[in-house]
Amino acid sequence: MESCVRNSGVMETTEPSLSRYFVPMLLLQMIAPSSEHFIVTGLQGPILAPFGGIVELSCQLSPPQNAEHMEIRWFRDRYTQPVYLYNNGKDLHVETISRYVERTELRKEAIREGKVTLRILNVTVDDHGEYHCFFKDGDFDEEAITDVKVTGRDGSL
């Protein structure tokens, strides 16, 4: 129950005002992470990939969350030319750079926790360089970059 006090001809309430609670709650909502926001973390490089062998590049969402409905794109230097593209539960090979179609797969065993692994088979010297792991959920997106160095059969660079 709210009581009133007469002060200099003006009525004032003695109960705390709603704005006293509303402003702190609004600020908390602005700084607290929403389910739409995340960061993407990847392997710290450089990752050594044996020529002719297999390399696995992992990345994950933090905080962990289901990524089955998201777009997950691995690309090199151009976003529009993916090494691998997954969107809303489907692998989209038709948009992938042709030289990667038969040599890549996206391991999704932990996708419900936001973790995926790009597997590149039969590594060539052209696979040397940066790989972007990109997650998109609605209008929000983030990426992590992993550097790959192709080594000779004997492990030399």
HELIX and SHEET records of a PDB file:
HELIX    1   1 LEU A   18  ILE A   31  1                                  14    
HELIX    2   2 HIS A   93  GLU A   95  5                                   3    
HELIX    3   3 SER A   98  VAL A  101  1                                   4    
HELIX    4   4 ILE A  111  GLU A  113  5                                   3    
HELIX    5   5 VAL A  125  ASP A  127  5                                   3    
SHEET    1   A 2 CYS A   4  ASN A   7  0                                        
SHEET    2   A 2 VAL A  10  THR A  13 -1                                        
SHEET    1   B 4 ILE A  39  GLY A  42  0                                        
SHEET    2   B 4 VAL A  55  SER A  62 -1                                        
SHEET    3   B 4 LYS A 115  ILE A 120 -1                                        
SHEET    4   B 4 THR A 104  ARG A 107 -1                                        
SHEET    1   C 6 ILE A  47  PRO A  50  0                                        
SHEET    2   C 6 PHE A 140  THR A 151  1                                        
SHEET    3   C 6 GLY A 129  ASP A 137 -1                                        
SHEET    4   C 6 GLU A  71  PHE A  75 -1                                        
SHEET    5   C 6 PRO A  82  ASN A  87 -1                                        
SHEET    6   C 6 LYS A  90  ASP A  91 -1                                        
END                                                                             
